[in-house]
Each structure stands twice: as structure tokens, then as C-alpha cells.
Amino acid sequence: MILSKIKEDRAKALDKLLPHQKKDFIEIFKIMNGLPVTVRLLDPPLHEFLPRTNKEIDEVANVVGLSTKEVETRI
């Protein structure tokens, strides 16, 4: 999602995440068994989720179908 160039690609990536998030919340609520739950929304710096080493950059480039240079530029 972070490396997406257009809104539609971001939406596709978020659509893939949604089922995982729903599952996580369902599990949290089951475990808490009716007790109150506080959900904190964090806005961490995006750079923490980007590849750092050349190897990581190459791997991400291969997965998302971009050149290594494109990934480096986006980072």
C-alpha cells in the first residue's frame, strides 16, 4: 500500500488487509469476553515499514512488480 502510485492500487492493498483486521478484532473481543476494549489508532512513520537494505529493496521490488530503482525512488 505504501508504495502504491495510484488511489486504486492503495484501495486494493487495503482490501487485502481488511479481512485480517476483522479477524484480529473478532479475536480481541472474544478474548475480552464482554469487557471494555480500547482501540488506539496509531500513525507510525511510514519509513518504519519500508525496506532498508539492498536485499530487502530487491525482494520488495520483485513482489510488487517494480524495478529496484522505482522502489528506491519511492522510498
PDB file of N, H, CA, C and O in Angstrom:
ATOM      1  N   MET A   1       0.816  -1.179   0.000  1.00  0.00           N
ATOM      2  CA  MET A   1       0.000   0.000   0.000  1.00  0.00           C
ATOM      3  C   MET A   1       0.870   1.257   0.000  1.00  0.00           C
ATOM      4  O   MET A   1       0.568   2.229  -0.692  1.00  0.00           O
ATOM      5  N   ILE A   2       1.925   1.231   0.762  1.00  0.00           N
ATOM      6  H   ILE A   2       2.171   0.442   1.324  1.00  0.00           H
ATOM      7  CA  ILE A   2       2.779   2.406   0.894  1.00  0.00           C
ATOM      8  C   ILE A   2       3.436   2.759  -0.440  1.00  0.00           C
ATOM      9  O   ILE A   2       3.630   3.936  -0.743  1.00  0.00           O
ATOM     10  N   LEU A   3       3.772   1.761  -1.224  1.00  0.00           N
ATOM     11  H   LEU A   3       3.615   0.805  -0.978  1.00  0.00           H
ATOM     12  CA  LEU A   3       4.458   2.011  -2.484  1.00  0.00           C
ATOM     13  C   LEU A   3       3.503   2.209  -3.660  1.00  0.00           C
ATOM     14  O   LEU A   3       3.952   2.391  -4.792  1.00  0.00           O
ATOM     15  N   SER A   4       2.210   2.177  -3.412  1.00  0.00           N
ATOM     16  H   SER A   4       1.845   2.030  -2.493  1.00  0.00           H
ATOM     17  CA  SER A   4       1.230   2.358  -4.480  1.00  0.00           C
ATOM     18  C   SER A   4       1.339   3.761  -5.053  1.00  0.00           C
ATOM     19  O   SER A   4       1.561   4.733  -4.331  1.00  0.00           O
ATOM     20  N   LYS A   5       1.176   3.842  -6.371  1.00  0.00           N
ATOM     21  H   LYS A   5       0.995   3.053  -6.958  1.00  0.00           H
ATOM     22  CA  LYS A   5       1.251   5.144  -7.032  1.00  0.00           C
ATOM     23  C   LYS A   5      -0.120   5.784  -7.206  1.00  0.00           C
ATOM     24  O   LYS A   5      -0.235   7.008  -7.265  1.00  0.00           O
ATOM     25  N   ILE A   6      -1.155   4.960  -7.289  1.00  0.00           N
ATOM     26  H   ILE A   6      -1.062   3.966  -7.241  1.00  0.00           H
ATOM     27  CA  ILE A   6      -2.488   5.496  -7.538  1.00  0.00           C
ATOM     28  C   ILE A   6      -3.468   5.018  -6.463  1.00  0.00           C
ATOM     29  O   ILE A   6      -3.253   4.006  -5.796  1.00  0.00           O
ATOM     30  N   LYS A   7      -4.529   5.772  -6.326  1.00  0.00           N
ATOM     31  H   LYS A   7      -4.704   6.594  -6.868  1.00  0.00           H
ATOM     32  CA  LYS A   7      -5.534   5.509  -5.297  1.00  0.00           C
ATOM     33  C   LYS A   7      -6.113   4.099  -5.422  1.00  0.00           C
ATOM     34  O   LYS A   7      -6.340   3.432  -4.413  1.00  0.00           O
ATOM     35  N   GLU A   8      -6.349   3.650  -6.638  1.00  0.00           N
ATOM     36  H   GLU A   8      -6.164   4.192  -7.458  1.00  0.00           H
ATOM     37  CA  GLU A   8      -6.946   2.331  -6.855  1.00  0.00           C
ATOM     38  C   GLU A   8      -6.046   1.212  -6.327  1.00  0.00           C
ATOM     39  O   GLU A   8      -6.532   0.237  -5.755  1.00  0.00           O
ATOM     40  N   ASP A   9      -4.740   1.356  -6.520  1.00  0.00           N
ATOM     41  H   ASP A   9      -4.345   2.149  -6.984  1.00  0.00           H
ATOM     42  CA  ASP A   9      -3.804   0.345  -6.012  1.00  0.00           C
ATOM     43  C   ASP A   9      -3.777   0.341  -4.485  1.00  0.00           C
ATOM     44  O   ASP A   9      -3.671  -0.717  -3.864  1.00  0.00           O
ATOM     45  N   ARG A  10      -3.870   1.514  -3.889  1.00  0.00           N
ATOM     46  H   ARG A  10      -3.956   2.373  -4.393  1.00  0.00           H
ATOM     47  CA  ARG A  10      -3.926   1.597  -2.429  1.00  0.00           C
ATOM     48  C   ARG A  10      -5.190   0.903  -1.917  1.00  0.00           C
ATOM     49  O   ARG A  10      -5.155   0.175  -0.925  1.00  0.00           O
ATOM     50  N   ALA A  11      -6.303   1.142  -2.611  1.00  0.00           N
ATOM     51  H   ALA A  11      -6.331   1.733  -3.417  1.00  0.00           H
ATOM     52  CA  ALA A  11      -7.571   0.537  -2.207  1.00  0.00           C
ATOM     53  C   ALA A  11      -7.498  -0.989  -2.294  1.00  0.00           C
ATOM     54  O   ALA A  11      -8.006  -1.689  -1.417  1.00  0.00           O
ATOM     55  N   LYS A  12      -6.867  -1.501  -3.350  1.00  0.00           N
ATOM     56  H   LYS A  12      -6.454  -0.932  -4.062  1.00  0.00           H
ATOM     57  CA  LYS A  12      -6.718  -2.957  -3.492  1.00  0.00           C
ATOM     58  C   LYS A  12      -5.893  -3.536  -2.342  1.00  0.00           C
ATOM     59  O   LYS A  12      -6.228  -4.585  -1.792  1.00  0.00           O
ATOM     60  N   ALA A  13      -4.831  -2.851  -1.993  1.00  0.00           N
ATOM     61  H   ALA A  13      -4.559  -1.999  -2.439  1.00  0.00           H
ATOM     62  CA  ALA A  13      -3.973  -3.324  -0.898  1.00  0.00           C
ATOM     63  C   ALA A  13      -4.738  -3.296   0.426  1.00  0.00           C
ATOM     64  O   ALA A  13      -4.637  -4.229   1.223  1.00  0.00           O
ATOM     65  N   LEU A  14      -5.491  -2.242   0.657  1.00  0.00           N
ATOM     66  H   LEU A  14      -5.572  -1.484   0.010  1.00  0.00           H
ATOM     67  CA  LEU A  14      -6.269  -2.141   1.898  1.00  0.00           C
ATOM     68  C   LEU A  14      -7.373  -3.199   1.938  1.00  0.00           C
ATOM     69  O   LEU A  14      -7.693  -3.730   3.002  1.00  0.00           O
ATOM     70  N   ASP A  15      -7.952  -3.501   0.780  1.00  0.00           N
ATOM     71  H   ASP A  15      -7.692  -3.070  -0.085  1.00  0.00           H
ATOM     72  CA  ASP A  15      -8.969  -4.556   0.719  1.00  0.00           C
ATOM     73  C   ASP A  15      -8.396  -5.908   1.131  1.00  0.00           C
ATOM     74  O   ASP A  15      -9.101  -6.735   1.710  1.00  0.00           O
ATOM     75  N   LYS A  16      -7.128  -6.132   0.835  1.00  0.00           N
ATOM     76  H   LYS A  16      -6.556  -5.461   0.364  1.00  0.00           H
ATOM     77  CA  LYS A  16      -6.479  -7.386   1.239  1.00  0.00           C
ATOM     78  C   LYS A  16      -6.240  -7.427   2.749  1.00  0.00           C
ATOM     79  O   LYS A  16      -6.265  -8.494   3.362  1.00  0.00           O
ATOM     80  N   LEU A  17      -6.010  -6.261   3.335  1.00  0.00           N
ATOM     81  H   LEU A  17      -5.990  -5.394   2.837  1.00  0.00           H
ATOM     82  CA  LEU A  17      -5.759  -6.188   4.780  1.00  0.00           C
ATOM     83  C   LEU A  17      -7.031  -6.306   5.615  1.00  0.00           C
ATOM     84  O   LEU A  17      -6.995  -6.805   6.740  1.00  0.00           O
ATOM     85  N   LEU A  18      -8.139  -5.854   5.071  1.00  0.00           N
ATOM     86  H   LEU A  18      -8.168  -5.449   4.157  1.00  0.00           H
ATOM     87  CA  LEU A  18      -9.378  -5.784   5.840  1.00  0.00           C
ATOM     88  C   LEU A  18      -9.792  -7.108   6.482  1.00  0.00           C
ATOM     89  O   LEU A  18     -10.141  -7.106   7.662  1.00  0.00           O
ATOM     90  N   PRO A  19      -9.774  -8.241   5.768  1.00  0.00           N
ATOM     91  CA  PRO A  19     -10.166  -9.494   6.423  1.00  0.00           C
ATOM     92  C   PRO A  19      -9.274  -9.844   7.617  1.00  0.00           C
ATOM     93  O   PRO A  19      -9.756 -10.394   8.608  1.00  0.00           O
ATOM     94  N   HIS A  20      -7.995  -9.534   7.529  1.00  0.00           N
ATOM     95  H   HIS A  20      -7.604  -9.087   6.724  1.00  0.00           H
ATOM     96  CA  HIS A  20      -7.072  -9.814   8.633  1.00  0.00           C
ATOM     97  C   HIS A  20      -7.391  -8.932   9.833  1.00  0.00           C
ATOM     98  O   HIS A  20      -7.365  -9.387  10.977  1.00  0.00           O
ATOM     99  N   GLN A  21      -7.693  -7.667   9.559  1.00  0.00           N
ATOM    100  H   GLN A  21      -7.714  -7.298   8.630  1.00  0.00           H
ATOM    101  CA  GLN A  21      -8.041  -6.762  10.653  1.00  0.00           C
ATOM    102  C   GLN A  21      -9.339  -7.196  11.325  1.00  0.00           C
ATOM    103  O   GLN A  21      -9.439  -7.193  12.552  1.00  0.00           O
ATOM    104  N   LYS A  22     -10.323  -7.564  10.529  1.00  0.00           N
ATOM    105  H   LYS A  22     -10.242  -7.566   9.533  1.00  0.00           H
ATOM    106  CA  LYS A  22     -11.598  -8.020  11.096  1.00  0.00           C
ATOM    107  C   LYS A  22     -11.381  -9.235  11.988  1.00  0.00           C
ATOM    108  O   LYS A  22     -11.919  -9.311  13.092  1.00  0.00           O
ATOM    109  N   LYS A  23     -10.587 -10.183  11.498  1.00  0.00           N
ATOM    110  H   LYS A  23     -10.150 -10.122  10.601  1.00  0.00           H
ATOM    111  CA  LYS A  23     -10.308 -11.398  12.266  1.00  0.00           C
ATOM    112  C   LYS A  23      -9.627 -11.041  13.592  1.00  0.00           C
ATOM    113  O   LYS A  23      -9.974 -11.586  14.640  1.00  0.00           O
ATOM    114  N   ASP A  24      -8.656 -10.124  13.538  1.00  0.00           N
ATOM    115  H   ASP A  24      -8.374  -9.682  12.686  1.00  0.00           H
ATOM    116  CA  ASP A  24      -7.959  -9.709  14.756  1.00  0.00           C
ATOM    117  C   ASP A  24      -8.925  -9.105  15.778  1.00  0.00           C
ATOM    118  O   ASP A  24      -8.865  -9.425  16.966  1.00  0.00           O
ATOM    119  N   PHE A  25      -9.818  -8.225  15.301  1.00  0.00           N
ATOM    120  H   PHE A  25      -9.866  -7.966  14.336  1.00  0.00           H
ATOM    121  CA  PHE A  25     -10.763  -7.599  16.222  1.00  0.00           C
ATOM    122  C   PHE A  25     -11.741  -8.612  16.800  1.00  0.00           C
ATOM    123  O   PHE A  25     -12.069  -8.551  17.985  1.00  0.00           O
ATOM    124  N   ILE A  26     -12.204  -9.529  15.985  1.00  0.00           N
ATOM    125  H   ILE A  26     -11.938  -9.578  15.022  1.00  0.00           H
ATOM    126  CA  ILE A  26     -13.114 -10.566  16.492  1.00  0.00           C
ATOM    127  C   ILE A  26     -12.431 -11.356  17.602  1.00  0.00           C
ATOM    128  O   ILE A  26     -13.045 -11.642  18.629  1.00  0.00           O
ATOM    129  N   GLU A  27     -11.174 -11.706  17.402  1.00  0.00           N
ATOM    130  H   GLU A  27     -10.675 -11.473  16.567  1.00  0.00           H
ATOM    131  CA  GLU A  27     -10.427 -12.451  18.423  1.00  0.00           C
ATOM    132  C   GLU A  27     -10.252 -11.632  19.705  1.00  0.00           C
ATOM    133  O   GLU A  27     -10.390 -12.157  20.810  1.00  0.00           O
ATOM    134  N   ILE A  28      -9.949 -10.349  19.547  1.00  0.00           N
ATOM    135  H   ILE A  28      -9.837  -9.923  18.650  1.00  0.00           H
ATOM    136  CA  ILE A  28      -9.792  -9.476  20.717  1.00  0.00           C
ATOM    137  C   ILE A  28     -11.086  -9.444  21.519  1.00  0.00           C
ATOM    138  O   ILE A  28     -11.074  -9.590  22.741  1.00  0.00           O
ATOM    139  N   PHE A  29     -12.203  -9.251  20.823  1.00  0.00           N
ATOM    140  H   PHE A  29     -12.213  -9.133  19.830  1.00  0.00           H
ATOM    141  CA  PHE A  29     -13.487  -9.161  21.524  1.00  0.00           C
ATOM    142  C   PHE A  29     -13.873 -10.486  22.159  1.00  0.00           C
ATOM    143  O   PHE A  29     -14.469 -10.500  23.236  1.00  0.00           O
ATOM    144  N   LYS A  30     -13.546 -11.603  21.512  1.00  0.00           N
ATOM    145  H   LYS A  30     -13.062 -11.591  20.637  1.00  0.00           H
ATOM    146  CA  LYS A  30     -13.821 -12.916  22.113  1.00  0.00           C
ATOM    147  C   LYS A  30     -13.014 -13.090  23.395  1.00  0.00           C
ATOM    148  O   LYS A  30     -13.545 -13.509  24.423  1.00  0.00           O
ATOM    149  N   ILE A  31     -11.734 -12.766  23.323  1.00  0.00           N
ATOM    150  H   ILE A  31     -11.302 -12.426  22.488  1.00  0.00           H
ATOM    151  CA  ILE A  31     -10.851 -12.922  24.482  1.00  0.00           C
ATOM    152  C   ILE A  31     -11.302 -12.026  25.632  1.00  0.00           C
ATOM    153  O   ILE A  31     -11.253 -12.436  26.791  1.00  0.00           O
ATOM    154  N   MET A  32     -11.735 -10.824  25.326  1.00  0.00           N
ATOM    155  H   MET A  32     -11.774 -10.490  24.383  1.00  0.00           H
ATOM    156  CA  MET A  32     -12.148  -9.881  26.371  1.00  0.00           C
ATOM    157  C   MET A  32     -13.520 -10.226  26.936  1.00  0.00           C
ATOM    158  O   MET A  32     -13.901  -9.727  27.995  1.00  0.00           O
ATOM    159  N   ASN A  33     -14.251 -11.063  26.246  1.00  0.00           N
ATOM    160  H   ASN A  33     -13.942 -11.469  25.386  1.00  0.00           H
ATOM    161  CA  ASN A  33     -15.490 -11.632  26.767  1.00  0.00           C
ATOM    162  C   ASN A  33     -16.420 -10.592  27.410  1.00  0.00           C
ATOM    163  O   ASN A  33     -16.850 -10.746  28.553  1.00  0.00           O
ATOM    164  N   GLY A  34     -16.718  -9.537  26.650  1.00  0.00           N
ATOM    165  H   GLY A  34     -16.368  -9.413  25.721  1.00  0.00           H
ATOM    166  CA  GLY A  34     -17.653  -8.527  27.146  1.00  0.00           C
ATOM    167  C   GLY A  34     -17.032  -7.397  27.932  1.00  0.00           C
ATOM    168  O   GLY A  34     -17.706  -6.412  28.233  1.00  0.00           O
ATOM    169  N   LEU A  35     -15.775  -7.517  28.270  1.00  0.00           N
ATOM    170  H   LEU A  35     -15.228  -8.318  28.026  1.00  0.00           H
ATOM    171  CA  LEU A  35     -15.092  -6.435  28.979  1.00  0.00           C
ATOM    172  C   LEU A  35     -14.805  -5.294  28.007  1.00  0.00           C
ATOM    173  O   LEU A  35     -14.742  -5.516  26.797  1.00  0.00           O
ATOM    174  N   PRO A  36     -14.631  -4.083  28.518  1.00  0.00           N
ATOM    175  CA  PRO A  36     -14.346  -2.949  27.628  1.00  0.00           C
ATOM    176  C   PRO A  36     -12.998  -3.116  26.924  1.00  0.00           C
ATOM    177  O   PRO A  36     -12.049  -3.673  27.476  1.00  0.00           O
ATOM    178  N   VAL A  37     -12.950  -2.626  25.714  1.00  0.00           N
ATOM    179  H   VAL A  37     -13.721  -2.174  25.266  1.00  0.00           H
ATOM    180  CA  VAL A  37     -11.722  -2.664  24.908  1.00  0.00           C
ATOM    181  C   VAL A  37     -11.459  -1.257  24.399  1.00  0.00           C
ATOM    182  O   VAL A  37     -12.361  -0.605  23.873  1.00  0.00           O
ATOM    183  N   THR A  38     -10.244  -0.793  24.551  1.00  0.00           N
ATOM    184  H   THR A  38      -9.511  -1.322  24.978  1.00  0.00           H
ATOM    185  CA  THR A  38      -9.844   0.492  23.995  1.00  0.00           C
ATOM    186  C   THR A  38      -8.959   0.237  22.790  1.00  0.00           C
ATOM    187  O   THR A  38      -7.972  -0.494  22.874  1.00  0.00           O
ATOM    188  N   VAL A  39      -9.318   0.841  21.673  1.00  0.00           N
ATOM    189  H   VAL A  39     -10.119   1.435  21.605  1.00  0.00           H
ATOM    190  CA  VAL A  39      -8.538   0.690  20.451  1.00  0.00           C
ATOM    191  C   VAL A  39      -7.856   2.023  20.185  1.00  0.00           C
ATOM    192  O   VAL A  39      -8.510   3.048  19.993  1.00  0.00           O
ATOM    193  N   ARG A  40      -6.545   1.989  20.178  1.00  0.00           N
ATOM    194  H   ARG A  40      -6.014   1.157  20.334  1.00  0.00           H
ATOM    195  CA  ARG A  40      -5.772   3.200  19.897  1.00  0.00           C
ATOM    196  C   ARG A  40      -5.352   3.175  18.444  1.00  0.00           C
ATOM    197  O   ARG A  40      -4.768   2.198  17.975  1.00  0.00           O
ATOM    198  N   LEU A  41      -5.641   4.224  17.747  1.00  0.00           N
ATOM    199  H   LEU A  41      -6.115   5.017  18.128  1.00  0.00           H
ATOM    200  CA  LEU A  41      -5.233   4.334  16.355  1.00  0.00           C
ATOM    201  C   LEU A  41      -3.886   5.048  16.320  1.00  0.00           C
ATOM    202  O   LEU A  41      -3.764   6.192  16.758  1.00  0.00           O
ATOM    203  N   LEU A  42      -2.900   4.371  15.805  1.00  0.00           N
ATOM    204  H   LEU A  42      -3.000   3.442  15.450  1.00  0.00           H
ATOM    205  CA  LEU A  42      -1.557   4.923  15.744  1.00  0.00           C
ATOM    206  C   LEU A  42      -1.231   5.345  14.322  1.00  0.00           C
ATOM    207  O   LEU A  42      -1.714   4.751  13.358  1.00  0.00           O
ATOM    208  N   ASP A  43      -0.434   6.342  14.206  1.00  0.00           N
ATOM    209  H   ASP A  43      -0.041   6.824  14.989  1.00  0.00           H
ATOM    210  CA  ASP A  43       0.012   6.811  12.901  1.00  0.00           C
ATOM    211  C   ASP A  43       1.534   6.760  12.880  1.00  0.00           C
ATOM    212  O   ASP A  43       2.194   7.797  12.946  1.00  0.00           O
ATOM    213  N   PRO A  44       2.095   5.545  12.787  1.00  0.00           N
ATOM    214  CA  PRO A  44       3.550   5.427  12.833  1.00  0.00           C
ATOM    215  C   PRO A  44       4.189   5.980  11.567  1.00  0.00           C
ATOM    216  O   PRO A  44       3.553   6.010  10.513  1.00  0.00           O
ATOM    217  N   PRO A  45       5.409   6.406  11.660  1.00  0.00           N
ATOM    218  CA  PRO A  45       6.114   6.890  10.472  1.00  0.00           C
ATOM    219  C   PRO A  45       6.189   5.781   9.420  1.00  0.00           C
ATOM    220  O   PRO A  45       6.576   4.653   9.723  1.00  0.00           O
ATOM    221  N   LEU A  46       5.821   6.109   8.202  1.00  0.00           N
ATOM    222  H   LEU A  46       5.506   7.025   7.955  1.00  0.00           H
ATOM    223  CA  LEU A  46       5.780   5.104   7.139  1.00  0.00           C
ATOM    224  C   LEU A  46       7.144   4.482   6.850  1.00  0.00           C
ATOM    225  O   LEU A  46       7.228   3.334   6.412  1.00  0.00           O
ATOM    226  N   HIS A  47       8.209   5.241   7.094  1.00  0.00           N
ATOM    227  H   HIS A  47       8.141   6.173   7.450  1.00  0.00           H
ATOM    228  CA  HIS A  47       9.533   4.706   6.783  1.00  0.00           C
ATOM    229  C   HIS A  47       9.847   3.444   7.590  1.00  0.00           C
ATOM    230  O   HIS A  47      10.704   2.651   7.201  1.00  0.00           O
ATOM    231  N   GLU A  48       9.151   3.263   8.712  1.00  0.00           N
ATOM    232  H   GLU A  48       8.455   3.907   9.028  1.00  0.00           H
ATOM    233  CA  GLU A  48       9.390   2.063   9.520  1.00  0.00           C
ATOM    234  C   GLU A  48       8.931   0.794   8.811  1.00  0.00           C
ATOM    235  O   GLU A  48       9.349  -0.304   9.178  1.00  0.00           O
ATOM    236  N   PHE A  49       8.079   0.932   7.800  1.00  0.00           N
ATOM    237  H   PHE A  49       7.739   1.824   7.501  1.00  0.00           H
ATOM    238  CA  PHE A  49       7.540  -0.215   7.087  1.00  0.00           C
ATOM    239  C   PHE A  49       8.200  -0.431   5.728  1.00  0.00           C
ATOM    240  O   PHE A  49       7.843  -1.357   4.999  1.00  0.00           O
ATOM    241  N   LEU A  50       9.144   0.408   5.397  1.00  0.00           N
ATOM    242  H   LEU A  50       9.435   1.160   5.988  1.00  0.00           H
ATOM    243  CA  LEU A  50       9.808   0.304   4.095  1.00  0.00           C
ATOM    244  C   LEU A  50      11.098  -0.504   4.213  1.00  0.00           C
ATOM    245  O   LEU A  50      11.721  -0.546   5.274  1.00  0.00           O
ATOM    246  N   PRO A  51      11.488  -1.140   3.119  1.00  0.00           N
ATOM    247  CA  PRO A  51      12.734  -1.912   3.148  1.00  0.00           C
ATOM    248  C   PRO A  51      13.933  -0.989   3.327  1.00  0.00           C
ATOM    249  O   PRO A  51      13.923   0.163   2.892  1.00  0.00           O
ATOM    250  N   ARG A  52      14.972  -1.523   3.979  1.00  0.00           N
ATOM    251  H   ARG A  52      14.980  -2.459   4.332  1.00  0.00           H
ATOM    252  CA  ARG A  52      16.157  -0.698   4.254  1.00  0.00           C
ATOM    253  C   ARG A  52      17.384  -1.171   3.496  1.00  0.00           C
ATOM    254  O   ARG A  52      18.113  -0.362   2.922  1.00  0.00           O
ATOM    255  N   THR A  53      17.613  -2.466   3.492  1.00  0.00           N
ATOM    256  H   THR A  53      17.020  -3.123   3.958  1.00  0.00           H
ATOM    257  CA  THR A  53      18.824  -2.983   2.863  1.00  0.00           C
ATOM    258  C   THR A  53      18.577  -3.219   1.375  1.00  0.00           C
ATOM    259  O   THR A  53      17.434  -3.291   0.924  1.00  0.00           O
ATOM    260  N   ASN A  54      19.663  -3.338   0.627  1.00  0.00           N
ATOM    261  H   ASN A  54      20.591  -3.280   0.993  1.00  0.00           H
ATOM    262  CA  ASN A  54      19.540  -3.615  -0.809  1.00  0.00           C
ATOM    263  C   ASN A  54      18.794  -4.924  -1.050  1.00  0.00           C
ATOM    264  O   ASN A  54      17.991  -5.030  -1.978  1.00  0.00           O
ATOM    265  N   LYS A  55      19.066  -5.910  -0.214  1.00  0.00           N
ATOM    266  H   LYS A  55      19.718  -5.824   0.539  1.00  0.00           H
ATOM    267  CA  LYS A  55      18.385  -7.199  -0.353  1.00  0.00           C
ATOM    268  C   LYS A  55      16.883  -7.035  -0.145  1.00  0.00           C
ATOM    269  O   LYS A  55      16.086  -7.566  -0.919  1.00  0.00           O
ATOM    270  N   GLU A  56      16.492  -6.302   0.898  1.00  0.00           N
ATOM    271  H   GLU A  56      17.139  -5.871   1.527  1.00  0.00           H
ATOM    272  CA  GLU A  56      15.076  -6.069   1.174  1.00  0.00           C
ATOM    273  C   GLU A  56      14.422  -5.288   0.035  1.00  0.00           C
ATOM    274  O   GLU A  56      13.298  -5.593  -0.365  1.00  0.00           O
ATOM    275  N   ILE A  57      15.122  -4.286  -0.484  1.00  0.00           N
ATOM    276  H   ILE A  57      16.034  -4.038  -0.159  1.00  0.00           H
ATOM    277  CA  ILE A  57      14.591  -3.487  -1.593  1.00  0.00           C
ATOM    278  C   ILE A  57      14.377  -4.366  -2.817  1.00  0.00           C
ATOM    279  O   ILE A  57      13.344  -4.265  -3.480  1.00  0.00           O
ATOM    280  N   ASP A  58      15.339  -5.223  -3.121  1.00  0.00           N
ATOM    281  H   ASP A  58      16.177  -5.306  -2.582  1.00  0.00           H
ATOM    282  CA  ASP A  58      15.203  -6.150  -4.253  1.00  0.00           C
ATOM    283  C   ASP A  58      14.012  -7.084  -4.062  1.00  0.00           C
ATOM    284  O   ASP A  58      13.261  -7.337  -5.005  1.00  0.00           O
ATOM    285  N   GLU A  59      13.839  -7.595  -2.853  1.00  0.00           N
ATOM    286  H   GLU A  59      14.448  -7.390  -2.087  1.00  0.00           H
ATOM    287  CA  GLU A  59      12.729  -8.514  -2.572  1.00  0.00           C
ATOM    288  C   GLU A  59      11.387  -7.813  -2.750  1.00  0.00           C
ATOM    289  O   GLU A  59      10.470  -8.361  -3.363  1.00  0.00           O
ATOM    290  N   VAL A  60      11.275  -6.612  -2.220  1.00  0.00           N
ATOM    291  H   VAL A  60      12.019  -6.166  -1.722  1.00  0.00           H
ATOM    292  CA  VAL A  60      10.023  -5.863  -2.355  1.00  0.00           C
ATOM    293  C   VAL A  60       9.762  -5.543  -3.823  1.00  0.00           C
ATOM    294  O   VAL A  60       8.633  -5.673  -4.296  1.00  0.00           O
ATOM    295  N   ALA A  61      10.777  -5.134  -4.529  1.00  0.00           N
ATOM    296  H   ALA A  61      11.694  -5.028  -4.145  1.00  0.00           H
ATOM    297  CA  ALA A  61      10.620  -4.825  -5.955  1.00  0.00           C
ATOM    298  C   ALA A  61      10.072  -6.032  -6.710  1.00  0.00           C
ATOM    299  O   ALA A  61       9.178  -5.896  -7.546  1.00  0.00           O
ATOM    300  N   ASN A  62      10.605  -7.198  -6.416  1.00  0.00           N
ATOM    301  H   ASN A  62      11.331  -7.308  -5.737  1.00  0.00           H
ATOM    302  CA  ASN A  62      10.132  -8.408  -7.080  1.00  0.00           C
ATOM    303  C   ASN A  62       8.682  -8.708  -6.746  1.00  0.00           C
ATOM    304  O   ASN A  62       7.909  -9.098  -7.620  1.00  0.00           O
ATOM    305  N   VAL A  63       8.313  -8.530  -5.495  1.00  0.00           N
ATOM    306  H   VAL A  63       8.941  -8.214  -4.785  1.00  0.00           H
ATOM    307  CA  VAL A  63       6.940  -8.852  -5.055  1.00  0.00           C
ATOM    308  C   VAL A  63       5.925  -7.897  -5.668  1.00  0.00           C
ATOM    309  O   VAL A  63       4.859  -8.324  -6.110  1.00  0.00           O
ATOM    310  N   VAL A  64       6.248  -6.604  -5.698  1.00  0.00           N
ATOM    311  H   VAL A  64       7.114  -6.257  -5.338  1.00  0.00           H
ATOM    312  CA  VAL A  64       5.275  -5.625  -6.182  1.00  0.00           C
ATOM    313  C   VAL A  64       5.396  -5.340  -7.676  1.00  0.00           C
ATOM    314  O   VAL A  64       4.622  -4.558  -8.227  1.00  0.00           O
ATOM    315  N   GLY A  65       6.360  -5.972  -8.323  1.00  0.00           N
ATOM    316  H   GLY A  65       6.989  -6.607  -7.875  1.00  0.00           H
ATOM    317  CA  GLY A  65       6.493  -5.824  -9.773  1.00  0.00           C
ATOM    318  C   GLY A  65       7.050  -4.489 -10.218  1.00  0.00           C
ATOM    319  O   GLY A  65       6.683  -3.973 -11.274  1.00  0.00           O
ATOM    320  N   LEU A  66       7.935  -3.934  -9.411  1.00  0.00           N
ATOM    321  H   LEU A  66       8.233  -4.353  -8.553  1.00  0.00           H
ATOM    322  CA  LEU A  66       8.602  -2.681  -9.770  1.00  0.00           C
ATOM    323  C   LEU A  66      10.090  -2.935  -9.910  1.00  0.00           C
ATOM    324  O   LEU A  66      10.607  -3.945  -9.431  1.00  0.00           O
ATOM    325  N   SER A  67      10.771  -2.014 -10.567  1.00  0.00           N
ATOM    326  H   SER A  67      10.351  -1.194 -10.955  1.00  0.00           H
ATOM    327  CA  SER A  67      12.222  -2.128 -10.626  1.00  0.00           C
ATOM    328  C   SER A  67      12.803  -1.697  -9.287  1.00  0.00           C
ATOM    329  O   SER A  67      12.165  -0.988  -8.509  1.00  0.00           O
ATOM    330  N   THR A  68      14.016  -2.136  -9.043  1.00  0.00           N
ATOM    331  H   THR A  68      14.535  -2.712  -9.675  1.00  0.00           H
ATOM    332  CA  THR A  68      14.702  -1.746  -7.812  1.00  0.00           C
ATOM    333  C   THR A  68      14.805  -0.225  -7.741  1.00  0.00           C
ATOM    334  O   THR A  68      14.612   0.366  -6.679  1.00  0.00           O
ATOM    335  N   LYS A  69      15.106   0.395  -8.857  1.00  0.00           N
ATOM    336  H   LYS A  69      15.263  -0.086  -9.720  1.00  0.00           H
ATOM    337  CA  LYS A  69      15.241   1.860  -8.915  1.00  0.00           C
ATOM    338  C   LYS A  69      13.930   2.551  -8.546  1.00  0.00           C
ATOM    339  O   LYS A  69      13.930   3.549  -7.826  1.00  0.00           O
ATOM    340  N   GLU A  70      12.798   2.008  -9.049  1.00  0.00           N
ATOM    341  H   GLU A  70      12.798   1.197  -9.634  1.00  0.00           H
ATOM    342  CA  GLU A  70      11.499   2.598  -8.716  1.00  0.00           C
ATOM    343  C   GLU A  70      11.216   2.522  -7.209  1.00  0.00           C
ATOM    344  O   GLU A  70      10.718   3.476  -6.611  1.00  0.00           O
ATOM    345  N   VAL A  71      11.537   1.384  -6.617  1.00  0.00           N
ATOM    346  H   VAL A  71      11.941   0.609  -7.103  1.00  0.00           H
ATOM    347  CA  VAL A  71      11.328   1.234  -5.180  1.00  0.00           C
ATOM    348  C   VAL A  71      12.225   2.193  -4.422  1.00  0.00           C
ATOM    349  O   VAL A  71      11.782   2.832  -3.469  1.00  0.00           O
ATOM    350  N   GLU A  72      13.476   2.301  -4.831  1.00  0.00           N
ATOM    351  H   GLU A  72      13.836   1.781  -5.606  1.00  0.00           H
ATOM    352  CA  GLU A  72      14.398   3.227  -4.159  1.00  0.00           C
ATOM    353  C   GLU A  72      13.892   4.655  -4.263  1.00  0.00           C
ATOM    354  O   GLU A  72      13.970   5.408  -3.292  1.00  0.00           O
ATOM    355  N   THR A  73      13.379   5.035  -5.410  1.00  0.00           N
ATOM    356  H   THR A  73      13.316   4.423  -6.198  1.00  0.00           H
ATOM    357  CA  THR A  73      12.856   6.386  -5.619  1.00  0.00           C
ATOM    358  C   THR A  73      11.652   6.644  -4.718  1.00  0.00           C
ATOM    359  O   THR A  73      11.536   7.714  -4.121  1.00  0.00           O
ATOM    360  N   ARG A  74      10.759   5.664  -4.621  1.00  0.00           N
ATOM    361  H   ARG A  74      10.853   4.795  -5.106  1.00  0.00           H
ATOM    362  CA  ARG A  74       9.561   5.807  -3.787  1.00  0.00           C
ATOM    363  C   ARG A  74       9.929   5.916  -2.310  1.00  0.00           C
ATOM    364  O   ARG A  74       9.301   6.661  -1.556  1.00  0.00           O
ATOM    365  N   ILE A  75      10.958   5.161  -1.904  1.00  0.00           N
ATOM    366  H   ILE A  75      11.468   4.556  -2.516  1.00  0.00           H
ATOM    367  CA  ILE A  75      11.406   5.203  -0.505  1.00  0.00           C
ATOM    368  C   ILE A  75      11.905   6.606  -0.196  1.00  0.00           C
ATOM    369  O   ILE A  75      12.332   6.876   0.926  1.00  0.00           O
TER     370      ILE A  75
END
